[in-house]
């Protein structure tokens, strides 16, 4: 289920003291403000970004579910668009009832429909929503979606990409993340061969722990 946001979005000036340093670095100097609701203090801890192709395969969904369970247990804030079928399925998993979550919109806040789980976690100050578009933008353009994915990558310490088939925009985003040194974890599936060949690591608890430790050291 999706519902209108029962919280007020505020205009956050990137130059203000209220803006987390991580967010300011991720957005860059070209952007002056964003629209936010919820608890941005969650960006002060470890952040793992989630990107997934709109394609779904049964084996991938099952293994992604186990990886996501391990992710939530690692006490991190998981951020993403939560819009693809795979992302939506993971969001509805029971593990997210106690997870810290962030949702990045690719449209304006006035037209946002949030998953119930995001709203529940916002009520517990365990989630936030962020929009880079003007509030009245109702159509999700390709440019806005790509920008949203760029922000997911930039805000994350580690990126989890459960499914990135050949030719997909998700694969392109994940490859660019690997190229700039972002730790990228994926599921060892045939569909992810190109991403693994590009330098992503197969997801395991040990790989996640190692990636988070290295990002903290950096």
N, C-alpha and C positions, 0 to 999 in steps of 0.2 A: 504494500500500500504506500501511496505517496500523498502528501498533504502540503498545503500552503505553510510557509514558515511562520510559526507562532512567536517569533522573536523579531525584534527590530534590527535591521541592518544599520550600521553606522558608516559614515564616510571616514576612512582612516587615512590621514595624511602620512605619507611614507617618511617625511622629515620629522614627524613628531616623536616625542619620547615614549608614546604609547605603542609605537610600532616595534615589534620584536626585531632584533638585529638580523636574525636569519631571514626574515621576510624582506627586509630592506635589501639585503645582499642578493636574494634570489630574483627580485623583481627588476632591479637595475635602475639607473638614473633616469631613463626615459619615461618611466611611469611615476606620476606624482601622488596618486591615491588609489585605494581599493575600497570595496564595500565588504564589510565583515559582520558576522554575528557569532556569538559563542565565545569560547575560552581560548584565546590565542596564546595564553601562557603554555599551552601544550607543546608549542614549538620550541620550548626551552629544553626538552628532553630529546631522546633519540627519535628520529622520524624515518619511517620506511614508506616509500611511495609504491603504489600499486598501479600498474598499467597492464591491460589485457585486451587482446583482440576481440572483436565482436563474434568471432567464430567460437564454437564450443564443441568439444569432443568428450565423450563419456570418461575415457581414461584420464584425460587432462583435468576434468572437473573433480574427479575423485582425488587425484594426487595434489591438485591445487588446494583442495579442502584441508588435507593433512598439513600442507605447508603453511596455510593460513592459521591453522590451530597453533602450530609451533610459533608463528609470528606473534600472535596475540599473547601467548604465554611468555614471550620475551620482554614484556613490559615496554612496548614502544607505542608511539602514536602512528597509526596507519592512515595515510592520506591517499585520495584518488578522486576520480570523477564519479565512481560508483554508478556508471551508466550502462556498461556492456552487460550482456547476460551473465557472463562469468563473474564479474565484479558484484552484480546484484545478488547472485546466488551466495557468494561468500559473505556479503553483508548481512544476509538473513540467517547465517549460521548462528547457532546458540552461543558460540564463543564471543561474539561481538556484544553480548549483553553486558559485558564488563570491560570492553575495550575502549581505548582512547582513539577517537576518529576525527579525521578532517575531510571535508568535502569541498572540492574546487569546482565551481560552476563554469559552464561555457556559454551562459546566457545571463540576462540581467536578473537581479534579485527580486524585482517586482513579479516576475513570472515563474519563480523557482517553485518546484514541487519536490519536497524532500522525502526520502524514504523514512518510514516510521522509526527505524532503528537510529537514524541520525538525530531525529527529534528527541527520542528517549534519552540518548546520551547527552544531548545539549541540556536537557533538563537537569542532568546530574553534573553539569559543568565538565563533561568529559568529551566534548566534541565542539568543532567550530565549522563554519561555512564561509567561504571566501569567493568573491566574484570580481573579475577584472573588467567585465563589461559594464556599460552604463545600465542603471536599474531598469530602463524601459526596453532593453533589447530582448525580444522574445524568441527570435530565431537563432538556432545554433548553427553558425557558419563553420565551414572547414577551417578558416583562419582562426576563429575563436577556439575551436576544439584543439587545434594544434598548439595554440598559446597556452591553453589549460594544461595540456600534457607537458609542455616545457616547464611550467611552474611546478607541476608535480615532481619532475626530475630535479629542478633546481632547489626545491625545498627539502629534498630527501637526503639523508645520510647514505641510505642503501635503497636500491630499487628492486622490487620483486616483479618479474614479468612472467606470469604463468604460461601464457600462450602468445607467441609472436610468429605467425606463419609467414612464409616467403611472400614478399611483395606488400605486406601490410604496413600501414602507418605506424603501428605499434613496434614492428621490427625496426623501422627507420629511427624512431625515437630512442629505442633501447641501444641501437648501435651508436648513435651520437653520444649517449650517456657513457658507454664503455670508452669511446674515443677520448673523452675529456677526463677519464680517470674515476668516474663514478662506479662504485661496486654494484654490479648487476647480477642478480640471482634468477635462475629460471628452472623449469621442470625438465628433467631429462626425457624428452619426447622427440619423436621423429619430426614433428612440426617445428621444433625449436632448434634444429640442427644448425641453421645459419647463425642464430644468435649465439649458440655455444661456440661455434667456430670463430665468431667475432671477438670472443673473450669473456663472455658471461660464464658464471660458475653454476654448476648444478646445485639446487637448493638442498641443504641439509641443516640440521640444528647447528652443527659445528661450523659450517660455512657462514651461517647467519651471525653467530657469535664472533667469528673472526672478522667479518666485514664491519660489524658494529664497533668492535674494539679498534680497528684501524681508523675508522672515521672519527672516533673520539680522540685518538692520538693526533690526528691531523688538525 
